Amino acid sequence: MNYLLVAATPFEIAPTVELIKQKKIKVDVLIAGIGMLATAYHLTRKLAEKKYDFVIQAGIAGCFDKDFQLGDVVIVKDEIVGDLGVKEKKEYKDLFDMNFLKPNDFPYSSKVLKNKNKDALKLLKLPRVSGVTVNQITTAKPVIDLYVRKYNAVVESMEGAALHYICSQEKTPFLQLRSISNYVGERNKSKWKIKEAIVNLNEEVVRVLSSEF
């Protein structure tokens, strides 16, 4: 299996990278940068340079649902960009609401960017959730409520939708793994569990890299 491992920052996948070096596992690593723009550029360029059998995006994320514990790892089954639209008369409208996109315009399906690779989604026994990708970390309760109500979002990242969009366009199988480091809106970082989230995240990444499917 020809793997590409993608992360926004080096520290999120540092344990896996160290293991790759020690065991000489054949996997390419791409640190694509924070945010959709950086991820879109670097991932597209990488996929143009080389054909991959499978792309794994790994990173920490905020969570909207307190039924999940900090440190839990999830698979993101579908994504949406949460702040691509307009706020008009106190109502947020996305591109679908404004009829710039139809619900099933490729690569969208029912207004979201789905991972349609069933084998990838079943690879790990982890919860499969919906994600929202944003350009600005969410702190305001009305916005939190909007993402949960409108998109059924469980996790928030700044890169996930770029992975889903690009890999769907390129017809490259992919998997987005996120480990919950904090609850969305909580800015007291002493309550976050970044270290635990990274440990758990990398354990699951290694499981994927050790699998054949």
C-alpha positions as CSV (number, residue, x, y, z in Angstrom):
1,M,0.0,0.0,0.0
2,N,1.4,3.4,-1.1
3,Y,0.5,5.8,1.8
4,L,0.6,9.5,2.2
5,L,0.3,10.8,5.8
6,V,-0.9,14.5,6.0
7,A,-0.9,16.7,9.0
8,A,-1.2,20.5,9.6
9,T,1.7,20.6,12.0
10,P,4.7,18.3,12.8
11,F,3.9,17.8,16.5
12,E,0.5,16.2,15.7
13,I,2.1,13.2,14.1
14,A,5.6,13.3,15.7
15,P,5.3,9.8,17.3
16,T,4.3,8.2,14.0
17,V,7.1,9.9,12.1
18,E,9.6,8.6,14.7
19,L,8.3,5.1,14.3
20,I,8.4,5.4,10.5
21,K,12.1,6.3,10.8
22,Q,12.9,3.5,13.3
23,K,11.1,0.7,11.4
24,K,11.7,2.1,7.9
25,I,8.0,2.0,7.1
26,K,7.3,3.1,3.5
27,V,5.0,6.1,3.9
28,D,5.4,9.6,2.6
29,V,4.7,12.4,5.1
30,L,3.3,15.8,4.2
31,I,3.2,18.7,6.7
32,A,0.7,20.8,4.7
33,G,0.3,23.8,7.1
34,I,-2.6,25.2,9.1
35,G,-5.8,26.0,7.3
36,M,-7.7,25.1,4.1
37,L,-5.5,27.2,1.7
38,A,-2.2,25.7,2.8
39,T,-3.6,22.2,2.8
40,A,-5.3,22.6,-0.6
41,Y,-2.1,23.8,-2.2
42,H,0.4,21.4,-0.7
43,L,-1.9,18.3,-1.0
44,T,-2.9,19.1,-4.6
45,R,0.8,19.5,-5.5
46,K,1.8,16.3,-3.8
47,L,-1.0,14.3,-5.5
48,A,0.1,15.8,-8.9
49,E,3.7,14.6,-8.3
50,K,2.9,11.0,-7.2
51,K,0.0,8.5,-7.3
52,Y,-1.0,7.3,-3.8
53,D,-3.2,4.3,-2.9
54,F,-4.4,6.0,0.3
55,V,-4.2,9.4,2.0
56,I,-4.5,9.7,5.8
57,Q,-5.1,13.1,7.4
58,A,-4.4,13.1,11.1
59,G,-4.8,15.9,13.6
60,I,-6.3,17.2,16.8
61,A,-9.7,18.9,16.8
62,G,-12.2,20.6,18.9
63,C,-15.4,18.8,19.8
64,F,-19.0,20.2,20.1
65,D,-20.4,17.1,21.8
66,K,-19.5,16.5,25.5
67,D,-20.6,12.9,25.3
68,F,-17.2,12.4,23.8
69,Q,-14.2,12.4,26.1
70,L,-11.1,14.5,25.6
71,G,-8.5,12.2,23.9
72,D,-11.1,10.2,22.0
73,V,-10.3,9.5,18.4
74,V,-12.9,9.7,15.7
75,I,-13.2,9.1,11.9
76,V,-14.7,12.1,10.1
77,K,-17.2,10.6,7.6
78,D,-18.3,13.9,6.1
79,E,-17.2,17.5,6.0
80,I,-18.6,21.0,5.2
81,V,-17.0,24.4,5.2
82,G,-18.7,26.3,8.0
83,D,-18.0,29.9,7.1
84,L,-18.3,30.1,3.3
85,G,-21.4,32.1,2.8
86,V,-23.1,35.3,4.1
87,K,-24.8,36.5,7.2
88,E,-27.9,38.4,6.2
89,K,-30.7,39.7,8.4
90,K,-29.2,37.8,11.4
91,E,-29.3,34.5,9.4
92,Y,-26.3,32.6,8.0
93,K,-26.6,31.3,4.5
94,D,-24.1,29.0,2.8
95,L,-23.6,28.4,-0.9
96,F,-26.4,25.9,-1.0
97,D,-28.9,28.3,0.6
98,M,-27.9,30.9,-1.9
99,N,-28.3,28.5,-4.8
100,F,-24.6,28.8,-5.9
101,L,-24.3,25.1,-5.4
102,K,-26.8,22.2,-5.8
103,P,-26.9,19.6,-3.0
104,N,-25.3,16.9,-5.2
105,D,-22.9,19.0,-7.3
106,F,-19.8,16.8,-7.4
107,P,-17.9,16.3,-5.1
108,Y,-20.8,17.2,-2.7
109,S,-23.5,14.7,-1.8
110,S,-26.5,15.9,0.1
111,K,-24.6,19.2,0.7
112,V,-21.6,17.6,2.4
113,L,-18.2,16.2,1.3
114,K,-18.6,12.5,2.1
115,N,-16.0,9.9,2.4
116,K,-17.6,7.2,0.3
117,N,-14.9,4.6,0.7
118,K,-16.7,2.1,2.9
119,D,-13.5,0.0,3.5
120,A,-11.7,3.1,4.8
121,L,-14.5,4.0,7.1
122,K,-14.6,0.4,8.5
123,L,-10.9,0.1,8.9
124,L,-10.9,1.1,12.6
125,K,-13.5,0.6,15.2
126,L,-14.0,4.2,15.9
127,P,-17.0,6.5,16.0
128,R,-17.8,8.1,12.6
129,V,-18.8,11.7,12.9
130,S,-19.5,14.8,10.9
131,G,-17.0,17.6,10.8
132,V,-17.0,21.3,10.1
133,T,-14.0,23.1,8.7
134,V,-13.5,26.8,9.5
135,N,-11.0,29.6,8.9
136,Q,-11.4,31.0,12.4
137,I,-11.6,28.9,15.6
138,T,-15.1,29.1,17.0
139,T,-15.6,30.7,20.4
140,A,-19.1,32.3,20.2
141,K,-22.0,30.3,21.5
142,P,-24.4,31.4,18.6
143,V,-21.9,30.1,16.1
144,I,-21.4,26.9,18.0
145,D,-25.2,26.4,18.0
146,L,-25.3,27.1,14.3
147,Y,-22.8,24.5,13.4
148,V,-24.4,21.9,15.5
149,R,-28.0,22.7,14.3
150,K,-27.2,23.3,10.7
151,Y,-24.5,20.7,10.0
152,N,-24.8,18.2,12.8
153,A,-21.1,18.9,13.4
154,V,-19.3,16.9,16.1
155,V,-15.7,18.1,15.5
156,E,-14.1,21.3,14.2
157,S,-10.9,21.6,12.3
158,M,-9.3,24.0,9.9
159,E,-8.2,21.5,7.2
160,G,-10.6,18.6,6.9
161,A,-12.9,19.9,4.1
162,A,-9.8,20.5,1.9
163,L,-8.8,16.8,2.2
164,H,-12.3,15.5,1.4
165,Y,-12.7,17.9,-1.5
166,I,-9.3,17.3,-3.1
167,C,-9.2,13.5,-2.6
168,S,-12.7,13.1,-3.9
169,Q,-11.8,15.2,-7.0
170,E,-8.7,13.1,-7.6
171,K,-10.5,9.8,-6.9
172,T,-7.9,9.0,-4.2
173,P,-9.1,6.9,-1.2
174,F,-8.7,8.8,2.0
175,L,-9.3,8.8,5.8
176,Q,-9.5,11.7,8.2
177,L,-8.6,10.8,11.8
178,R,-9.2,13.4,14.5
179,S,-8.4,13.2,18.2
180,I,-10.3,15.5,20.5
181,S,-8.1,17.9,22.4
182,N,-10.7,20.3,23.6
183,Y,-14.4,21.3,23.6
184,V,-15.2,24.0,21.1
185,G,-15.5,27.4,22.9
186,E,-13.3,26.4,25.8
187,R,-10.3,28.8,25.6
188,N,-8.7,27.9,28.9
189,K,-6.0,25.6,27.6
190,S,-5.3,24.2,31.0
191,K,-8.5,22.2,30.5
192,W,-7.3,20.9,27.1
193,K,-5.7,17.5,26.7
194,I,-3.4,18.0,23.7
195,K,-0.7,15.5,24.9
196,E,-3.2,12.7,25.5
197,A,-5.0,13.4,22.2
198,I,-1.8,13.2,20.2
199,V,-0.8,9.9,21.9
200,N,-4.2,8.3,21.1
201,L,-4.2,9.8,17.6
202,N,-0.9,8.3,16.7
203,E,-1.8,4.9,18.0
204,E,-4.7,4.8,15.5
205,V,-2.5,6.1,12.7
206,V,0.0,3.3,13.3
207,R,-2.9,0.8,13.2
208,V,-3.9,2.1,9.7
209,L,-0.3,1.9,8.4
210,S,-0.1,-1.6,9.7
211,S,-3.2,-2.7,7.8
212,E,-3.8,-4.0,4.4
213,F,-7.2,-3.5,2.9
